């Protein structure tokens, strides 16, 4: 992968319980009883009003057609009986009717790539060790899992990169920590996702992929960062 290819690539809470669906953003199954919620201004996709949208013989729908005709309501405006877009137990889009709503208060909100949710909220894990399970988003993050967006794309939870994309590839990394006396521990070798975000000493947030693009680095076929000819890779400090 060349440096040029890298540059080109870089271009109050509420929850709703559904009939035969765990969450609006989840898959089917027994309704999941919880006090965890989304922020009240979270937009929810409503099932299209177009009567011509009907299920196929196998129960599936034309997902592109459905997504082209959805409309949105804030989760705070959802009412019992509303029909929303959800996934069934086979991962297919379908209409689900809201069974009940609730309002909750929370002092801790997790900004999950633009969606505000309480930390213990369960999502359907679409990839990783918890694949196929509803699990707290923090567990999915810690175990390098992925979630499925409403457009059916599978996104790595920790990086917000599409599974299988450039940002999802694994690269070699070496890290060490500074101890209280100012000395440094021995380097520890490992691998990280190329799209992993770090916080630089000046407070900026940057992914390894962005850093590589800025420095003109490329990635070898076996996952090592390679500096332009005649230059050495710079060590970076982050927290």
GROMACS elastic network, one bead per residue, 0.5 to 0.9 nm:
[ bonds ]
;  ai    aj funct       b0    kb
    1     4     6  0.82906   500
    1     5     6  0.63343   500
    1     6     6  0.72928   500
    1   218     6  0.58480   500
    1   219     6  0.54445   500
    1   220     6  0.66612   500
    1   221     6  0.75202   500
    2     5     6  0.51608   500
    2     6     6  0.64561   500
    2     7     6  0.88504   500
    2   216     6  0.85699   500
    2   217     6  0.77157   500
    2   218     6  0.50107   500
    2   219     6  0.69809   500
    2   220     6  0.86519   500
    3     6     6  0.50190   500
    3     7     6  0.63412   500
    3     8     6  0.87559   500
    3   212     6  0.75961   500
    3   213     6  0.60448   500
    3   214     6  0.88960   500
    3   215     6  0.85914   500
    3   216     6  0.52237   500
    3   217     6  0.56601   500
    3   219     6  0.81946   500
    3   228     6  0.87686   500
    4     7     6  0.50955   500
    4     8     6  0.62766   500
    4     9     6  0.86682   500
    4   213     6  0.79059   500
    4   216     6  0.79815   500
    4   218     6  0.85533   500
    5     8     6  0.51116   500
    5     9     6  0.61870   500
    5    10     6  0.88474   500
    5   213     6  0.87478   500
    5   218     6  0.86911   500
    6     9     6  0.51659   500
    6    10     6  0.64451   500
    6   166     6  0.85368   500
    6   209     6  0.74107   500
    6   210     6  0.81117   500
    6   212     6  0.76526   500
    6   213     6  0.55231   500
    6   216     6  0.85405   500
    6   217     6  0.86547   500
    6   218     6  0.75787   500
    7    10     6  0.54413   500
    7    11     6  0.71001   500
    7   210     6  0.83440   500
    7   212     6  0.89881   500
    7   213     6  0.55238   500
    7   214     6  0.80882   500
    7   216     6  0.86438   500
    8    11     6  0.58392   500
    9   166     6  0.80499   500
   10   209     6  0.81988   500
   10   210     6  0.71596   500
   10   213     6  0.80360   500
   12    38     6  0.81762   500
   12    39     6  0.53920   500
   12    40     6  0.52202   500
   12    41     6  0.81078   500
   12    76     6  0.89462   500
   12   103     6  0.80722   500
   12   104     6  0.72363   500
   12   105     6  0.61110   500
   12   106     6  0.74000   500
   13    36     6  0.84821   500
   13    37     6  0.54443   500
   13    41     6  0.80504   500
   13    42     6  0.86693   500
   13    75     6  0.85742   500
   13    76     6  0.78610   500
   13   102     6  0.89277   500
   13   103     6  0.63328   500
   13   104     6  0.57253   500
   13   105     6  0.62937   500
   13   106     6  0.74078   500
   13   116     6  0.83309   500
   13   117     6  0.75387   500
   13   118     6  0.81663   500
   14    36     6  0.82666   500
   14    37     6  0.50591   500
   14    38     6  0.52582   500
   14    39     6  0.59463   500
   14    40     6  0.53170   500
   14    41     6  0.87460   500
   14    42     6  0.85815   500
   14    75     6  0.63347   500
   14    76     6  0.60468   500
   14   101     6  0.75153   500
   14   102     6  0.60756   500
   14   104     6  0.62388   500
   14   105     6  0.86238   500
   15    23     6  0.83163   500
   15    24     6  0.87122   500
   15    34     6  0.89467   500
   15    35     6  0.80501   500
   15    36     6  0.71968   500
   15    38     6  0.58992   500
   15    39     6  0.83895   500
   15    40     6  0.84396   500
   15    75     6  0.71015   500
   15    76     6  0.82396   500
   15   100     6  0.89644   500
   15   101     6  0.61220   500
   15   102     6  0.59039   500
   15   103     6  0.69327   500
   15   104     6  0.82422   500
   16    23     6  0.69984   500
   16    24     6  0.70861   500
   16    37     6  0.82567   500
   16    75     6  0.76209   500
   16    78     6  0.76825   500
   16    79     6  0.86139   500
   16    80     6  0.86147   500
   16    98     6  0.66352   500
   16    99     6  0.76828   500
   16   100     6  0.62569   500
   16   102     6  0.67626   500
   17    21     6  0.74768   500
   17    22     6  0.67640   500
   17    23     6  0.62842   500
   17    24     6  0.76306   500
   17    31     6  0.66240   500
   17    32     6  0.76499   500
   17    33     6  0.81345   500
   17    80     6  0.89143   500
   17    97     6  0.86574   500
   17    98     6  0.57741   500
   17    99     6  0.55508   500
   17   100     6  0.54960   500
   17   101     6  0.62408   500
   17   102     6  0.85757   500
   18    21     6  0.51026   500
   18    22     6  0.64474   500
   18    23     6  0.65329   500
   18    24     6  0.71034   500
   18    28     6  0.89924   500
   18    31     6  0.66566   500
   18    83     6  0.88663   500
   18    84     6  0.85515   500
   18    86     6  0.87888   500
   18    96     6  0.61287   500
   18    97     6  0.56442   500
   18    99     6  0.51639   500
   18   100     6  0.73143   500
   19    22     6  0.81301   500
   19    28     6  0.86763   500
   19    29     6  0.89322   500
   19    30     6  0.84239   500
   19    31     6  0.70401   500
   19    96     6  0.59842   500
   19    97     6  0.54779   500
   19    98     6  0.60843   500
   19    99     6  0.57427   500
   20    27     6  0.88109   500
   20    28     6  0.55434   500
   20    29     6  0.53913   500
   20    30     6  0.58481   500
   20    31     6  0.61451   500
   20    88     6  0.80998   500
   20    96     6  0.73837   500
   20    97     6  0.85543   500
   21    24     6  0.73310   500
   21    26     6  0.68880   500
   21    27     6  0.58698   500
   21    29     6  0.53010   500
   21    30     6  0.64396   500
   21    31     6  0.55979   500
   21    32     6  0.79842   500
   21    86     6  0.73635   500
   21    87     6  0.75284   500
   21    88     6  0.69455   500
   21    89     6  0.82838   500
   21    96     6  0.71336   500
   21    97     6  0.89520   500
   22    25     6  0.82484   500
   22    26     6  0.57882   500
   22    27     6  0.62263   500
   22    28     6  0.58470   500
   22    29     6  0.61427   500
   22    30     6  0.62843   500
   22    33     6  0.82911   500
   22   124     6  0.89387   500
   22   134     6  0.83667   500
   23    27     6  0.69542   500
   23    28     6  0.80409   500
   23    31     6  0.76030   500
   23    32     6  0.74123   500
   23    86     6  0.76131   500
   23    87     6  0.88261   500
   23   122     6  0.83747   500
   23   123     6  0.77993   500
   23   124     6  0.86518   500
   24    27     6  0.80842   500
   24    44     6  0.77096   500
   24    45     6  0.85508   500
   24    84     6  0.72246   500
   24    85     6  0.69476   500
   24    86     6  0.53469   500
   24    87     6  0.78773   500
   24    96     6  0.83677   500
   25    44     6  0.89531   500
   25    85     6  0.83166   500
   25    86     6  0.61367   500
   25    87     6  0.72375   500
   25   123     6  0.71229   500
   25   124     6  0.75919   500
   25   148     6  0.81575   500
   25   149     6  0.78246   500
   25   150     6  0.72699   500
   26    86     6  0.66675   500
   26    87     6  0.60876   500
   26    88     6  0.81129   500
   26    91     6  0.89190   500
   26   122     6  0.84965   500
   26   123     6  0.60831   500
   26   124     6  0.51934   500
   26   125     6  0.88137   500
   26   134     6  0.76708   500
   26   148     6  0.86166   500
   27    86     6  0.69089   500
   27    89     6  0.53476   500
   27    90     6  0.77367   500
   27    91     6  0.64103   500
   27    92     6  0.84551   500
   27   123     6  0.88520   500
   27   124     6  0.64971   500
   27   132     6  0.89301   500
   27   134     6  0.82814   500
   28    31     6  0.80130   500
   28    86     6  0.80384   500
   28    87     6  0.62157   500
   28    90     6  0.79593   500
   28    91     6  0.82248   500
   29    32     6  0.82870   500
   29    88     6  0.77201   500
   29    89     6  0.64237   500
   32   122     6  0.88307   500
   32   134     6  0.89760   500
   34    37     6  0.82282   500
   34   121     6  0.81007   500
   34   122     6  0.89149   500
   35   102     6  0.83661   500
   35   103     6  0.87738   500
   35   104     6  0.71153   500
   35   121     6  0.83563   500
   36   104     6  0.78891   500
   36   106     6  0.88945   500
   36   117     6  0.75979   500
   36   118     6  0.56900   500
   36   119     6  0.78472   500
   36   120     6  0.62872   500
   36   121     6  0.50301   500
   36   122     6  0.79821   500
   37    40     6  0.86582   500
   37   102     6  0.87100   500
   37   103     6  0.80943   500
   37   104     6  0.71243   500
   37   105     6  0.88103   500
   37   106     6  0.87953   500
   37   116     6  0.86370   500
   37   117     6  0.57522   500
   37   118     6  0.57213   500
   37   119     6  0.89901   500
   37   120     6  0.87565   500
   37   121     6  0.64981   500
   38    41     6  0.82443   500
   38    42     6  0.65563   500
   38    75     6  0.78772   500
   38   109     6  0.86847   500
   38   115     6  0.74551   500
   38   116     6  0.56850   500
   38   118     6  0.65741   500
   38   121     6  0.81792   500
   39    42     6  0.56046   500
   39    75     6  0.78877   500
   39    76     6  0.83497   500
   39   109     6  0.81564   500
   39   115     6  0.76089   500
   39   116     6  0.51611   500
   39   117     6  0.59182   500
   39   118     6  0.82004   500
   40    43     6  0.85478   500
   40    74     6  0.68551   500
   40    75     6  0.57317   500
   40    77     6  0.85013   500
   40   103     6  0.87248   500
   40   116     6  0.86938   500
   41    74     6  0.54185   500
   41    75     6  0.64030   500
   41    76     6  0.67016   500
   41   116     6  0.87046   500
   42    73     6  0.83778   500
   42    74     6  0.55096   500
   42    75     6  0.55998   500
   42    76     6  0.78942   500
   42   115     6  0.67899   500
   42   116     6  0.73507   500
   43    72     6  0.59597   500
   43    73     6  0.55702   500
   43    75     6  0.59705   500
   43    76     6  0.89256   500
   44    71     6  0.82137   500
   44    72     6  0.52795   500
   44    73     6  0.53273   500
   44    74     6  0.58480   500
   44    75     6  0.58785   500
   44    78     6  0.83755   500
   44    84     6  0.74247   500
   44    85     6  0.80890   500
   45    48     6  0.88725   500
   45    67     6  0.88407   500
   45    70     6  0.60729   500
   45    71     6  0.57021   500
   45    73     6  0.67596   500
   45    74     6  0.88628   500
   45    84     6  0.59980   500
   45    85     6  0.56510   500
   45    86     6  0.85009   500
   45   150     6  0.83775   500
   46    49     6  0.86057   500
   46    70     6  0.57286   500
   46    71     6  0.52815   500
   46    72     6  0.54587   500
   46    73     6  0.69481   500
   46    82     6  0.79567   500
   46    83     6  0.61524   500
   46    85     6  0.54732   500
   46    95     6  0.83870   500
   47    50     6  0.88689   500
   47    66     6  0.76989   500
   47    67     6  0.88527   500
   47    69     6  0.80882   500
   47    70     6  0.56909   500
   47    71     6  0.71392   500
   47    72     6  0.88003   500
   47    82     6  0.88077   500
   47    83     6  0.57371   500
   47    85     6  0.51025   500
   47    86     6  0.87161   500
   47    94     6  0.80674   500
   47    95     6  0.59165   500
   47    96     6  0.81889   500
   48    51     6  0.80750   500
   48    53     6  0.77601   500
   48    66     6  0.66873   500
   48    67     6  0.83329   500
   48    68     6  0.88000   500
   48    69     6  0.54407   500
   48    71     6  0.66673   500
   48    83     6  0.88659   500
   48    84     6  0.85863   500
   48    85     6  0.85027   500
   48    95     6  0.88870   500
   49    52     6  0.88043   500
   49    53     6  0.84003   500
   49    69     6  0.80444   500
   49    70     6  0.80828   500
   49    71     6  0.87383   500
   50    53     6  0.60166   500
   50    69     6  0.77199   500
   51    54     6  0.73462   500
   53    61     6  0.77900   500
   53    62     6  0.81559   500
   53    65     6  0.80178   500
   53    66     6  0.73504   500
   54    59     6  0.89504   500
   54    60     6  0.88404   500
   54    61     6  0.68355   500
   54    62     6  0.85899   500
   55    58     6  0.76071   500
   55    59     6  0.51975   500
   55    60     6  0.54373   500
   55    62     6  0.78585   500
   55    94     6  0.85238   500
   56    59     6  0.51966   500
   56    60     6  0.53776   500
   56    61     6  0.59395   500
   56    62     6  0.81033   500
   57    60     6  0.74456   500
   58    61     6  0.88226   500
   59    94     6  0.86959   500
   60    63     6  0.83333   500
   60    92     6  0.64853   500
   60    93     6  0.73423   500
   60    94     6  0.73587   500
   61    64     6  0.87428   500
   61    65     6  0.82453   500
   61    66     6  0.74065   500
   61    92     6  0.76991   500
   61    93     6  0.68358   500
   61    94     6  0.69420   500
   62    65     6  0.53797   500
   62    66     6  0.62207   500
   62    67     6  0.87649   500
   62    93     6  0.86144   500
   63    67     6  0.60305   500
   63    68     6  0.84314   500
   63    92     6  0.80660   500
   63    93     6  0.64650   500
   63    94     6  0.86533   500
   63   151     6  0.86905   500
   63   152     6  0.89161   500
   64    67     6  0.52379   500
   64    68     6  0.61268   500
   64    69     6  0.88318   500
   64   151     6  0.85974   500
   65    68     6  0.51463   500
   65    69     6  0.65740   500
   65    70     6  0.89494   500
   66    69     6  0.54033   500
   66    70     6  0.62649   500
   66    85     6  0.88637   500
   66    93     6  0.82769   500
   66    94     6  0.88123   500
   67    70     6  0.53505   500
   67    71     6  0.88050   500
   67    85     6  0.89752   500
   67   150     6  0.84241   500
   67   151     6  0.73365   500
   68    71     6  0.89684   500
   70    85     6  0.80205   500
   73    76     6  0.81071   500
   73    77     6  0.63629   500
   73    78     6  0.67809   500
   74    77     6  0.53461   500
   74    78     6  0.68034   500
   75    78     6  0.52433   500
   75    79     6  0.88166   500
   76    79     6  0.84448   500
   76   101     6  0.89418   500
   76   103     6  0.82929   500
   78    81     6  0.87586   500
   78    82     6  0.66818   500
   78    98     6  0.82043   500
   78   101     6  0.75730   500
   79    82     6  0.57132   500
   79    98     6  0.71415   500
   79    99     6  0.86948   500
   79   100     6  0.73982   500
   79   101     6  0.68354   500
   80    83     6  0.88088   500
   80    97     6  0.77480   500
   80    98     6  0.50952   500
   80    99     6  0.55043   500
   80   100     6  0.51235   500
   80   101     6  0.66254   500
   81    97     6  0.55799   500
   81    98     6  0.50673   500
   81    99     6  0.64255   500
   81   100     6  0.79904   500
   82    96     6  0.82745   500
   82    97     6  0.56392   500
   82    98     6  0.54547   500
   82    99     6  0.85158   500
   83    95     6  0.60745   500
   83    96     6  0.54002   500
   83    98     6  0.62749   500
   84    94     6  0.83203   500
   84    95     6  0.56861   500
   84    96     6  0.54321   500
   84    97     6  0.63587   500
   84    98     6  0.73579   500
   85    93     6  0.66595   500
   85    94     6  0.58827   500
   85    95     6  0.51224   500
   85    96     6  0.63576   500
   85    97     6  0.89445   500
   85   150     6  0.85641   500
   86    92     6  0.81069   500
   86    93     6  0.56211   500
   86    94     6  0.55303   500
   86    95     6  0.61237   500
   86    96     6  0.61557   500
   86   150     6  0.83858   500
   87    90     6  0.75843   500
   87    91     6  0.53036   500
   87    92     6  0.51452   500
   87    94     6  0.58540   500
   87    95     6  0.81852   500
   87    96     6  0.85103   500
   87   150     6  0.89895   500
   88    91     6  0.53397   500
   88    92     6  0.53913   500
   88    93     6  0.64425   500
   88    94     6  0.65341   500
   88    95     6  0.89101   500
   88    96     6  0.88661   500
   89    92     6  0.74194   500
   90    93     6  0.89716   500
   91   152     6  0.88425   500
   92   152     6  0.89583   500
   93   150     6  0.88115   500
   93   152     6  0.87536   500
   98   101     6  0.76237   500
  106   109     6  0.70042   500
  106   118     6  0.71551   500
  107   118     6  0.87876   500
  108   117     6  0.86239   500
  108   118     6  0.63656   500
  108   119     6  0.72571   500
  109   116     6  0.61094   500
  109   117     6  0.55170   500
  109   119     6  0.64576   500
  110   115     6  0.79507   500
  110   116     6  0.56125   500
  110   117     6  0.52536   500
  110   118     6  0.57449   500
  110   119     6  0.55536   500
  111   114     6  0.57144   500
  111   115     6  0.56120   500
  111   117     6  0.66001   500
  111   118     6  0.87520   500
  112   115     6  0.50372   500
  112   116     6  0.61317   500
  112   117     6  0.71061   500
  112   137     6  0.86627   500
  112   157     6  0.82424   500
  113   116     6  0.82129   500
  113   157     6  0.86394   500
  113   159     6  0.89490   500
  113   160     6  0.69823   500
  117   120     6  0.82526   500
  117   121     6  0.66592   500
  118   121     6  0.56566   500
  119   122     6  0.86731   500
  119   136     6  0.73285   500
  119   137     6  0.67302   500
  119   138     6  0.64770   500
  120   135     6  0.85689   500
  120   136     6  0.50055   500
  120   137     6  0.64783   500
  120   138     6  0.68682   500
  120   139     6  0.88000   500
  121   135     6  0.78068   500
  121   136     6  0.51397   500
  121   137     6  0.60189   500
  121   138     6  0.83278   500
  122   125     6  0.88876   500
  122   134     6  0.56569   500
  122   137     6  0.55966   500
  122   138     6  0.86732   500
  123   133     6  0.82127   500
  123   134     6  0.53223   500
  123   135     6  0.56334   500
  123   136     6  0.62397   500
  123   137     6  0.58977   500
  123   140     6  0.81960   500
  123   147     6  0.71031   500
  124   130     6  0.88142   500
  124   131     6  0.78265   500
  124   132     6  0.66712   500
  124   133     6  0.57776   500
  124   135     6  0.64893   500
  124   136     6  0.87959   500
  124   137     6  0.87224   500
  124   146     6  0.85761   500
  124   147     6  0.63023   500
  124   148     6  0.75979   500
  125   128     6  0.74269   500
  125   129     6  0.87099   500
  125   130     6  0.59464   500
  125   132     6  0.56690   500
  125   133     6  0.56358   500
  125   134     6  0.61342   500
  125   135     6  0.68287   500
  125   137     6  0.85937   500
  125   140     6  0.67848   500
  125   145     6  0.64104   500
  125   146     6  0.56889   500
  125   147     6  0.51365   500
  125   148     6  0.75847   500
  126   130     6  0.78780   500
  126   131     6  0.50336   500
  126   132     6  0.60169   500
  126   133     6  0.80374   500
  126   145     6  0.72371   500
  126   146     6  0.53332   500
  126   148     6  0.60313   500
  126   154     6  0.67263   500
  126   155     6  0.84515   500
  127   130     6  0.69728   500
  127   132     6  0.76252   500
  127   144     6  0.84207   500
  127   145     6  0.53375   500
  127   147     6  0.70369   500
  127   148     6  0.88638   500
  127   154     6  0.77977   500
  127   155     6  0.87491   500
  127   156     6  0.80164   500
  127   163     6  0.83920   500
  128   131     6  0.52737   500
  128   140     6  0.81372   500
  128   143     6  0.71497   500
  128   144     6  0.62767   500
  128   146     6  0.65886   500
  129   140     6  0.85547   500
  129   143     6  0.68080   500
  129   144     6  0.79189   500
  129   145     6  0.68068   500
  130   133     6  0.56239   500
  130   134     6  0.80292   500
  130   135     6  0.74625   500
  130   139     6  0.86632   500
  130   140     6  0.71208   500
  130   143     6  0.78678   500
  130   145     6  0.68785   500
  130   146     6  0.89928   500
  131   134     6  0.84985   500
  131   145     6  0.74313   500
  131   146     6  0.80857   500
  134   137     6  0.89053   500
  135   138     6  0.82241   500
  135   139     6  0.65197   500
  135   140     6  0.66566   500
  136   139     6  0.53712   500
  136   140     6  0.65922   500
  136   141     6  0.88311   500
  137   140     6  0.50182   500
  137   141     6  0.61479   500
  137   142     6  0.86230   500
  137   157     6  0.82615   500
  138   141     6  0.50208   500
  138   142     6  0.61223   500
  138   143     6  0.85990   500
  139   142     6  0.51106   500
  139   143     6  0.61218   500
  139   144     6  0.86250   500
  139   145     6  0.82687   500
  140   143     6  0.52733   500
  140   144     6  0.62156   500
  140   146     6  0.68850   500
  140   147     6  0.83539   500
  140   157     6  0.69759   500
  140   158     6  0.84362   500
  141   144     6  0.54166   500
  141   145     6  0.59698   500
  141   146     6  0.78432   500
  141   156     6  0.84294   500
  141   157     6  0.56083   500
  141   158     6  0.53995   500
  142   145     6  0.76406   500
  142   158     6  0.80145   500
  144   156     6  0.71574   500
  144   157     6  0.69943   500
  144   158     6  0.66941   500
  145   155     6  0.86823   500
  145   156     6  0.61234   500
  145   157     6  0.59972   500
  145   158     6  0.77549   500
  146   154     6  0.63629   500
  146   155     6  0.52814   500
  146   158     6  0.79350   500
  146   160     6  0.87592   500
  146   162     6  0.88061   500
  146   163     6  0.76113   500
  147   153     6  0.84023   500
  147   154     6  0.56402   500
  147   155     6  0.54442   500
  147   156     6  0.65632   500
  147   157     6  0.62128   500
  148   151     6  0.78732   500
  148   152     6  0.57563   500
  148   153     6  0.55795   500
  148   155     6  0.60487   500
  148   156     6  0.88232   500
  149   152     6  0.52937   500
  149   153     6  0.53718   500
  149   154     6  0.62766   500
  149   155     6  0.70401   500
  150   153     6  0.73919   500
  151   154     6  0.88578   500
  153   162     6  0.68533   500
  153   163     6  0.81617   500
  154   161     6  0.85258   500
  154   162     6  0.57592   500
  154   163     6  0.57470   500
  155   158     6  0.87241   500
  155   159     6  0.79581   500
  155   160     6  0.55850   500
  155   161     6  0.54586   500
  155   163     6  0.54856   500
  156   159     6  0.56601   500
  156   160     6  0.53519   500
  156   161     6  0.54928   500
  156   162     6  0.60747   500
  156   163     6  0.58068   500
  156   168     6  0.72414   500
  157   160     6  0.56355   500
  157   161     6  0.78801   500
  158   161     6  0.82930   500
  158   195     6  0.86524   500
  158   196     6  0.71205   500
  158   197     6  0.83681   500
  159   162     6  0.86218   500
  159   167     6  0.77442   500
  159   168     6  0.78569   500
  159   193     6  0.77919   500
  159   194     6  0.86898   500
  159   195     6  0.55093   500
  159   196     6  0.53855   500
  159   197     6  0.68118   500
  159   207     6  0.84913   500
  160   163     6  0.89486   500
  160   167     6  0.86791   500
  160   195     6  0.79225   500
  160   196     6  0.89542   500
  161   164     6  0.84637   500
  161   165     6  0.68101   500
  161   166     6  0.80874   500
  161   167     6  0.55921   500
  161   168     6  0.60373   500
  161   195     6  0.66489   500
  162   165     6  0.54503   500
  162   166     6  0.83632   500
  162   167     6  0.74413   500
  162   168     6  0.67402   500
  163   166     6  0.86939   500
  163   167     6  0.82209   500
  163   168     6  0.57306   500
  163   169     6  0.86034   500
  164   167     6  0.79703   500
  164   168     6  0.56729   500
  164   169     6  0.69832   500
  165   168     6  0.52059   500
  165   169     6  0.68538   500
  166   169     6  0.55933   500
  166   194     6  0.72556   500
  166   195     6  0.78575   500
  166   209     6  0.85423   500
  167   170     6  0.83351   500
  167   193     6  0.66485   500
  167   196     6  0.78360   500
  167   207     6  0.89972   500
  167   208     6  0.88405   500
  167   209     6  0.67464   500
  168   193     6  0.55180   500
  168   194     6  0.60197   500
  168   195     6  0.61675   500
  168   196     6  0.86071   500
  169   192     6  0.82743   500
  169   193     6  0.55766   500
  169   194     6  0.56483   500
  169   195     6  0.78817   500
  169   223     6  0.80594   500
  170   191     6  0.60643   500
  170   192     6  0.54166   500
  170   194     6  0.58428   500
  170   195     6  0.88918   500
  170   223     6  0.64732   500
  171   190     6  0.84850   500
  171   191     6  0.53959   500
  171   192     6  0.55943   500
  171   193     6  0.62063   500
  171   194     6  0.59559   500
  171   219     6  0.78964   500
  171   222     6  0.80232   500
  171   224     6  0.59149   500
  171   225     6  0.74742   500
  172   189     6  0.74901   500
  172   190     6  0.59349   500
  172   192     6  0.66112   500
  172   193     6  0.89005   500
  172   222     6  0.86771   500
  172   223     6  0.58736   500
  172   224     6  0.55014   500
  172   225     6  0.75398   500
  173   188     6  0.83139   500
  173   189     6  0.60082   500
  173   190     6  0.54209   500
  173   191     6  0.54339   500
  173   192     6  0.67019   500
  173   224     6  0.80563   500
  173   225     6  0.86598   500
  174   187     6  0.59153   500
  174   188     6  0.54227   500
  174   190     6  0.62246   500
  174   191     6  0.81298   500
  175   185     6  0.89586   500
  175   186     6  0.83562   500
  175   187     6  0.52442   500
  175   188     6  0.52582   500
  175   189     6  0.66697   500
  175   190     6  0.81603   500
  176   184     6  0.65587   500
  176   185     6  0.54307   500
  176   186     6  0.60137   500
  176   188     6  0.60492   500
  176   189     6  0.89977   500
  177   183     6  0.84864   500
  177   184     6  0.56254   500
  177   185     6  0.54599   500
  177   186     6  0.80450   500
  177   187     6  0.81147   500
  178   181     6  0.80496   500
  178   182     6  0.59477   500
  178   183     6  0.57100   500
  178   185     6  0.64429   500
  179   182     6  0.53774   500
  179   183     6  0.54765   500
  179   184     6  0.58743   500
  179   185     6  0.71020   500
  180   183     6  0.74737   500
  181   184     6  0.87908   500
  184   187     6  0.85081   500
  185   188     6  0.84952   500
  191   223     6  0.88510   500
  192   195     6  0.83313   500
  192   196     6  0.68183   500
  193   196     6  0.53051   500
  193   208     6  0.83047   500
  194   197     6  0.87034   500
  194   207     6  0.73427   500
  194   208     6  0.56016   500
  194   209     6  0.54576   500
  195   207     6  0.53899   500
  195   208     6  0.59291   500
  195   209     6  0.55270   500
  195   210     6  0.80577   500
  196   206     6  0.82766   500
  196   207     6  0.52151   500
  196   208     6  0.60651   500
  196   209     6  0.77870   500
  197   205     6  0.65464   500
  197   206     6  0.53725   500
  197   208     6  0.66080   500
  197   209     6  0.87666   500
  198   204     6  0.83320   500
  198   205     6  0.57494   500
  198   206     6  0.55786   500
  198   207     6  0.60124   500
  198   208     6  0.76463   500
  198   238     6  0.63067   500
  198   239     6  0.68424   500
  199   202     6  0.79829   500
  199   203     6  0.58598   500
  199   204     6  0.56863   500
  199   206     6  0.65102   500
  199   207     6  0.87141   500
  199   237     6  0.87737   500
  199   238     6  0.54152   500
  199   239     6  0.54374   500
  200   203     6  0.53391   500
  200   204     6  0.53389   500
  200   205     6  0.63361   500
  200   206     6  0.73525   500
  200   236     6  0.81593   500
  200   237     6  0.64684   500
  200   239     6  0.64064   500
  201   204     6  0.74121   500
  201   237     6  0.66416   500
  201   238     6  0.56887   500
  201   239     6  0.68827   500
  203   239     6  0.89746   500
  206   209     6  0.81692   500
  206   210     6  0.62895   500
  206   211     6  0.67620   500
  207   210     6  0.51664   500
  207   211     6  0.62496   500
  207   212     6  0.86113   500
  208   212     6  0.60652   500
  208   213     6  0.85854   500
  209   212     6  0.51314   500
  209   213     6  0.62769   500
  209   214     6  0.86756   500
  210   213     6  0.50779   500
  210   214     6  0.61215   500
  210   215     6  0.86102   500
  211   214     6  0.51180   500
  211   215     6  0.61848   500
  211   216     6  0.84927   500
  211   217     6  0.82880   500
  212   215     6  0.52137   500
  212   216     6  0.58975   500
  212   218     6  0.67279   500
  212   219     6  0.85268   500
  212   225     6  0.79422   500
  212   227     6  0.87941   500
  213   216     6  0.51629   500
  213   217     6  0.62424   500
  213   218     6  0.78137   500
  214   217     6  0.78265   500
  215   227     6  0.79659   500
  215   228     6  0.86211   500
  215   233     6  0.88359   500
  216   226     6  0.89856   500
  216   227     6  0.69265   500
  216   228     6  0.64945   500
  217   225     6  0.64325   500
  217   226     6  0.55233   500
  217   228     6  0.61064   500
  217   233     6  0.81494   500
  218   224     6  0.83274   500
  218   225     6  0.58121   500
  218   226     6  0.52519   500
  218   227     6  0.66300   500
  218   228     6  0.78028   500
  219   222     6  0.79403   500
  219   223     6  0.58383   500
  219   224     6  0.55238   500
  219   226     6  0.58972   500
  219   227     6  0.88620   500
  220   223     6  0.52613   500
  220   224     6  0.52123   500
  220   225     6  0.63789   500
  220   226     6  0.66618   500
  221   224     6  0.75130   500
  225   233     6  0.80250   500
  226   229     6  0.86420   500
  226   232     6  0.84779   500
  226   233     6  0.73087   500
  227   230     6  0.79801   500
  227   231     6  0.59211   500
  227   232     6  0.59036   500
  227   233     6  0.55500   500
  227   234     6  0.88829   500
  228   231     6  0.56389   500
  228   232     6  0.77559   500
  228   233     6  0.86790   500
  229   232     6  0.82465   500
  231   234     6  0.89239   500
